Amino acid sequence: MLLPDARVASAELFVTNSRGDSPTAVIAVTQTIDAGLRTLSGGQYSIEVQGYLAIENGAAPDLLIEATHTVQDIYAVVRLKATESPVVIRLNQDGVLYCTVTIPADTLFSDPVDGFLLPR
């Protein structure tokens, strides 16, 4: 069975042979480190924005991706810490909010946003 670029949370399976169908078995795989089994093609995208930290729309050029992919996680890193307020980054897909990543004040990186429930 071909199942490209998917994250599997559970499966219900049976086999068929000359004796007929086996009983159906169910397995949940969300207890894994990745919260499921991933069948994706792999890779990583990196978006860099130069300059001073500021409130800006369209801070980075559009990223054109040739095919749909599942996402494991999304995180952000800054070179210098913001001291008074968190850094909030909104990522859009086709003009619609895809996810929000927040770097707390006095921190260089965000917690990862889990891609399990994000759209493909």
Backbone as a ProteinNet text record, in pm:
[ID]
protein_1_A
[PRIMARY]
MLLPDARVASAELFVTNSRGDSPTAVIAVTQTIDAGLRTLSGGQYSIEVQGYLAIENGAAPDLLIEATHTVQDIYAVVRLKATESPVVIRLNQDGVLYCTVTIPADTLFSDPVDGFLLPR
[TERTIARY]
84.2	0	89.3	68	144.6	80.8	160.3	110.8	218	243.2	350.2	309.7	408	391.8	270.3	266.4	155.6	212.3	132.6	166.1	55.6	91.3	-5.6	-16.4	-140.2	-164.2	-210.1	-282	-327.4	-356	-369.3	-399	-489.7	-574.5	-661	-634.5	-585.3	-537.1	-591.5	-597.4	-623.4	-551.8	-528.8	-464.5	-559.7	-539.9	-620.4	-527	-557.9	-481.6	-579.1	-526.6	-612.3	-712.7	-688.8	-781.8	-888.1	-873.7	-971.3	-910.6	-998.2	-954.1	-918.5	-813.4	-776.5	-864.4	-862.8	-931.5	-865.2	-943	-889.8	-812.7	-696.3	-613.5	-597	-587.3	-572.9	-445.9	-372.3	-252.7	-253.6	-222.1	-205.1	-56.3	-6.4	137.1	165	71.2	92	181.2	218.4	305.8	453.5	484.6	622.8	674.1	802.8	864.2	804.7	778.3	722.5	570.2	507.4	360.9	296.8	353.8	300.7	413.7	378.5	476.5	470.5	584.8	589.4	639.4	575.1	614.6	660.1	717.9	748.7	880.2	903.5	1021.7	1144.4	1128.3	1241.6	1281.4	1363.4	1413.1	1381.8	1438.3	1420.1	1421	1336.9	1334.4	1380.6	1458.9	1509.6	1480.1	1420.4	1390.2	1468.8	1550.7	1630.6	1587.1	1582.6	1547.7	1659.6	1721	1828	1771.4	1849.2	1810.8	1767.8	1715.8	1671.2	1532.3	1506.2	1377	1272.7	1166.2	1062.6	929.7	823.1	691.1	683.4	662.1	668.7	581.2	509.6	436.2	523.3	522	600.7	749.4	799.3	940.9	1033.7	987.7	1068	998	1074.9	1010.6	927	828.3	745	830.3	796.2	864.5	775.2	820.2	741.5	785.9	691.9	720.5	643.5	712.1	656.7	550.3	541.5	444.9	405.7	295.9	256	350.8	371.3	457	396.3	419.1	380.7	490.7	454.2	546.9	568.2	694.5	721.6	710.4	785	775.2	827.5	793.2	835.9	889	1005.4	1059.4	1132.3	1164.6	1231.5	1349.5	1450.8	1571.9	1605.9	1650.2	1699.9	1845.4	1919.7	2060.8	2076.8	1991.7	1995.1	1861.1	1863.2	1740.6	1659.5	1528.7	1438.4	1423	1440.7	1447.1	1314.6	1220.8	1099.6	973.5	967.1	846.7	884.2	791.5	819.6	820.1	887.7	886.7	781.3	682.4	574.5	585.3	591	604.6	482.6	413.9	297.2	338.1	319	347.1	215.9	210.7	90.7	112.8	5.2	5.7	-108.1	-75.6	-174.7	-257.7	-192.2	-259.2	-339.9	-338.2	-414.3	-314.7	-342.2	-252.9	-233.8	-108.2	-73.9	-40.5	45.1	77.1	146.5	154	222.5	334	452.1	568.6	607.3	631.9	664	797.8	885.2	1011.9	993.8	993.9	975.3	1085.8	1053.6	1154.3	1274.2	1392.8	1519.2	1552.9	1505.2	1531.7	1572	1657	1703.6	1620.5	1538.2	1464.8	1327.2	1239	1102.4	1094.6	987.1	953.1	903.1	923.8	873.9	721.1	663.4	520.2	507.4	432.5	415.9	333.6	385.8	318.8	213.1	188.9	97.4	-40.5	-95.7	-229.6	-231.2	-113.9	-108.7	-149.7	-211.7	-250	-128.3	-147.5	-37.4	-12.8
-116.4	0	123.5	211	334.4	439.3	498.7	599	706.8	788.2	887	1006.5	1064.5	1187.2	1186.1	1090.9	1080.8	1057.5	1089.3	1054.1	962.9	842.2	740.9	741.2	755.4	753.6	615.6	546.2	411.3	335.4	205.8	122.6	7.8	-30.9	-147.1	-237.9	-358	-443.8	-585.7	-651.9	-795.5	-850.2	-978	-1042.6	-1146.1	-1172.2	-1271.4	-1374.1	-1499.9	-1605.6	-1716	-1835.2	-1944	-1991	-1960.3	-1997.5	-1890.3	-1775.3	-1667.7	-1547.8	-1463.8	-1341.4	-1369.8	-1303.5	-1314.4	-1220.8	-1236.1	-1137.2	-1000.6	-895.5	-759.9	-723.7	-664.3	-618.1	-466.8	-402.9	-257.1	-223.6	-123.8	-76.6	76.2	135.7	280.3	308.3	403.1	432.6	575.8	637.5	775.8	784.4	672.6	675.1	685	690.5	701.8	844	863.4	996	1095	1051.2	1139.3	1144.7	1083	1079.3	1019.4	914.4	847.4	800.3	730.1	685.9	779.8	826.8	921	849.3	877	815.1	921.2	1026.4	1138.8	1122.7	1214.4	1206.2	1268	1337.1	1393.6	1530.3	1596.1	1726.5	1831.2	1949.7	2059.9	2189.4	2282.8	2415.2	2515.1	2610.5	2714.4	2850	2938.6	3073.6	3170.6	3255.3	3352.2	3492.6	3579.2	3719.6	3803.4	3889.5	3975.3	4107.5	4172.9	4305.3	4302.3	4416.1	4430	4370.3	4323.7	4267.3	4378.5	4357	4458.8	4392.6	4468.9	4421.2	4439.8	4330.6	4336.4	4227	4261.1	4162.4	4120.8	3993.7	3946.5	3965.2	3937.1	3959.3	3872.1	3755.6	3664.2	3641.6	3613.2	3582.6	3456.1	3444.6	3324.7	3201.3	3093.8	2966.8	2878.4	2845.9	2763.7	2618.7	2532.9	2391	2314.3	2226.7	2162.7	2056.8	2006.3	1900.5	1910.6	1845.6	1845.9	1758	1795.9	1721.3	1725.8	1623.1	1628.9	1702.9	1762.5	1843	1776.5	1761.8	1706.9	1816.6	1924	2035.6	2162.7	2274.5	2406.2	2481.2	2544.8	2624.8	2745.3	2840.2	2963	2992.2	3059.2	3095.1	3239.4	3317.7	3453.1	3460.7	3553.3	3568.8	3642.4	3744.8	3821.8	3811.5	3801.2	3785.9	3915.2	3902.4	4014.3	4020.9	4139.8	4147.9	4178.2	4243.2	4286.9	4211.6	4166.1	4101.1	3977.1	3883.4	3766.1	3803.2	3723	3736.5	3638.8	3689.7	3607.2	3604.9	3486	3468.6	3393.2	3453.7	3388.5	3337.5	3209.7	3149.5	3128.4	3174.6	3162.1	3062	2997	2909.6	2955.2	2998.7	3049.9	3162	3249.1	3365.3	3336.6	3212.8	3173.6	3132.4	3170.8	3136.2	2984.6	2941.8	2799.5	2762.3	2843.6	2823.2	2947.6	2955.8	3065.4	3007.5	3067.3	3025.5	3142.1	3115.6	3221.1	3193.8	3295	3289.8	3376.3	3317.4	3397.6	3502.4	3610.3	3713.5	3649.7	3703.8	3655.5	3512	3469.9	3335.7	3345.5	3256	3257.5	3169.6	3079.8	2988.8	2958.2	2916.9	2881.9	2734.4	2698.9	2558.4	2513.6	2389.6	2345.6	2337	2373.1	2352.2	2215.4	2128.1	1992.1	1994.4	1934.8	1934.2	1826.1	1747.4	1633.6	1674.5	1783.4	1824.8	1938.1	1981	2085.3	2028.1	2110.3	2060.2	2030.4	1948.2	1912.6	2022.9
0	0	0	-94	-104.2	-13.9	74.5	168.8	187.1	83.8	93.7	180.5	245.4	323	413.8	504.8	599.5	738.3	836.8	974.2	1023.5	1059.2	1099.6	1251.6	1301.5	1446.2	1492.2	1407.5	1442.1	1312.9	1327.3	1210.5	1253.2	1161.8	1181.1	1061.9	1088.8	981.4	993.6	878.6	874.9	752.6	753	639	579.6	453.1	383.7	319.8	339.9	273.6	232.2	201.6	153.7	259.7	382.9	490.5	516.2	451.8	470.6	540.2	592.6	659.9	805.2	850.5	992.2	1074.5	1207	1289.2	1270.9	1286.8	1273.9	1400.2	1381.1	1493.1	1482	1596.3	1601.5	1676.9	1627.2	1696.1	1695.4	1809.8	1820.6	1832.4	1756.1	1757	1800.7	1870.6	1915.1	2038.4	2099	2214.8	2175.6	2047.5	2002.8	2022.9	2010.2	2026.5	1927.4	1805.5	1702.4	1706	1805.3	1817.4	1693.6	1643.7	1526.4	1436.7	1331.8	1232.7	1114.4	1070.5	958.7	834.5	721.9	595.2	495.8	546.7	459	384.5	292.6	208.5	273.8	383.9	456.1	404.9	481.5	442.9	547.4	525.8	619	540.3	580.8	519.8	623.5	579.8	668.4	604.9	684.5	636.8	723.3	661.9	735.4	698.5	799.2	778.5	839.6	760.1	809.9	859.8	944.6	992.1	1137.2	1179.5	1318.4	1335.8	1456.2	1488.9	1486.3	1410.6	1395.9	1364	1380.1	1338.9	1188.6	1117.3	971.4	910.7	807.4	728.5	611.6	578.5	464.8	485.8	605.6	637.5	553.3	514.7	433.4	300.4	196.5	67.9	77.8	-9.6	-12.8	-38.5	26.9	9.5	-76.6	-195.1	-286.8	-274.2	-236.7	-217.5	-323.6	-395.1	-514.4	-486.5	-365.3	-333.9	-187.2	-150.5	-10.9	70.8	194.1	285.8	424.7	504	644.7	720.4	831.2	910.3	1044.7	1084.7	1217.6	1321.7	1304.5	1396.9	1331.3	1394	1347	1467.8	1452.6	1561.7	1504.2	1592.3	1549.7	1641.2	1584.8	1657.4	1622.2	1721.6	1696.5	1742.2	1684.6	1720.8	1853.8	1876.9	2001.4	2071	2203.1	2280.7	2281.7	2270.6	2296.1	2447.9	2508.3	2654.1	2722.1	2653.3	2721.2	2679.5	2558.9	2507.7	2428.1	2418.2	2334.8	2186.9	2108.6	1963.2	1911.9	1839.8	1787.7	1635.8	1580.2	1435.3	1385.8	1289.1	1228.4	1091	1069	939	865	742.7	660.4	549.4	510.9	393.8	304.5	184.8	89.2	149.7	227.3	284.7	410	459.4	578.5	687.2	812	922	929.9	926	934.9	1078.9	1143	1284	1337.8	1469.2	1536.9	1622.2	1611.3	1688.4	1778.8	1906.9	2001.9	2069.2	2065.9	2138.4	2263	2381.7	2502.4	2519.3	2593.1	2622.1	2691.7	2665.9	2723.2	2683.5	2567.4	2516.5	2370.4	2325.8	2187	2093.6	2146.9	2058.7	2115.6	2029	2068.6	2104.4	2171.8	2183.6	2046.5	2008.9	1878.4	1877.3	1764.4	1741	1678.2	1741.2	1691.5	1562.5	1458.5	1329.9	1314.1	1419.3	1406	1357.5	1409.7	1370.6	1268.2	1223	1120.7	984.7	901.2	768.4	683.6	582	490.4	393.2
[MASK]
++++++++++++++++++++++++++++++++++++++++++++++++++++++++++++++++++++++++++++++++++++++++++++++++++++++++++++++++++++++++

